[in-house]
Amino acid sequence: EIQQAREWVQQHIEQWDSATMYQIAWDSYHFHLYDIAYQLFLKDFEVHQFQVKFLNSLEFACKKINKQQELAEFYEAWADKNKVLYGRRKKLLKPATQ
């Protein structure tokens, strides 16, 4: 069932408007489908990049699927538009403490 959900998202992702994508991202996040949530959050990033809850959830999902380096590079590309991303990027790359 989970694989079917992933395939369904891949087949339909380009057809969704921002609101639909955002809702499916949150649904995926709450069902612990972090790879789907991460992908959809990134697709809708421009719209929600200034929302702390959104950024926290994006980063949590990214850590669950081990995409910190990828998200850090993504943040770097957006940091000129949203200065907060510089610090968030640095935090993403910081080794986890025990």
C-alpha positions as CSV (number, residue, x, y, z in Angstrom):
1,E,0.0,0.0,0.0
2,I,2.8,2.4,0.8
3,Q,4.5,1.8,-2.5
4,Q,1.2,2.3,-4.3
5,A,0.9,5.7,-2.5
6,R,4.4,6.7,-3.6
7,E,3.6,5.7,-7.2
8,W,0.3,7.6,-7.1
9,V,2.1,10.7,-5.9
10,Q,4.7,10.4,-8.7
11,Q,1.9,10.0,-11.3
12,H,-0.1,13.0,-10.1
13,I,2.3,15.5,-8.6
14,E,2.5,17.8,-11.6
15,Q,-1.3,18.1,-11.8
16,W,-1.8,19.5,-8.3
17,D,-2.2,23.1,-7.3
18,S,-0.4,24.4,-4.3
19,A,-3.2,23.9,-1.8
20,T,-3.7,20.2,-2.9
21,M,0.1,19.6,-2.8
22,Y,0.3,21.2,0.7
23,Q,-2.5,19.1,2.1
24,I,-1.1,15.8,0.7
25,A,2.3,16.7,2.0
26,W,0.9,17.2,5.5
27,D,-1.2,14.0,5.3
28,S,1.9,12.1,4.2
29,Y,3.9,13.6,7.1
30,H,1.3,12.6,9.7
31,F,1.3,9.1,8.3
32,H,5.1,9.0,8.6
33,L,5.6,8.8,4.8
34,Y,8.5,11.2,5.2
35,D,9.9,10.7,1.7
36,I,6.6,11.8,0.1
37,A,6.2,14.7,2.5
38,Y,9.7,15.9,1.9
39,Q,9.3,15.8,-1.9
40,L,6.0,17.7,-1.7
41,F,7.2,20.2,0.8
42,L,10.1,21.0,-1.5
43,K,7.8,21.4,-4.5
44,D,5.7,23.9,-2.5
45,F,8.6,25.6,-0.7
46,E,8.3,29.0,-2.3
47,V,4.8,29.5,-0.9
48,H,5.5,28.4,2.6
49,Q,9.2,29.2,3.2
50,F,8.5,31.8,5.9
51,Q,6.4,29.5,8.1
52,V,8.3,28.1,11.0
53,K,6.1,25.0,11.4
54,F,6.6,24.2,7.7
55,L,10.4,24.5,7.9
56,N,10.6,22.5,11.1
57,S,8.5,19.7,9.6
58,L,10.5,19.8,6.3
59,E,13.7,19.4,8.3
60,F,12.3,16.7,10.5
61,A,11.2,14.7,7.4
62,C,14.6,15.3,5.7
63,K,16.4,13.9,8.7
64,K,14.2,10.8,8.8
65,I,15.2,10.0,5.2
66,N,18.8,11.2,5.6
67,K,18.6,14.1,3.1
68,Q,20.3,16.8,5.2
69,Q,23.0,17.6,2.6
70,E,20.4,17.9,-0.1
71,L,18.2,20.2,1.9
72,A,21.2,22.2,3.0
73,E,22.1,22.8,-0.7
74,F,18.5,23.7,-1.4
75,Y,18.4,26.2,1.5
76,E,21.7,27.7,0.2
77,A,20.0,28.4,-3.1
78,W,17.1,30.1,-1.4
79,A,18.9,31.9,1.4
80,D,19.2,35.3,-0.5
81,K,15.4,35.4,-0.4
82,N,15.0,34.2,3.1
83,K,18.0,35.0,5.4
84,V,16.8,32.6,8.1
85,L,17.8,29.7,5.9
86,Y,21.5,30.5,6.4
87,G,21.2,29.5,10.1
88,R,18.9,26.6,9.4
89,R,21.3,25.3,6.8
90,K,24.2,25.5,9.3
91,K,22.1,23.6,11.9
92,L,21.2,20.9,9.3
93,L,24.9,20.2,8.6
94,K,25.9,20.2,12.3
95,P,26.6,16.6,13.5
96,A,24.0,15.2,15.9
97,T,25.0,15.3,19.5
98,Q,24.5,12.2,21.7
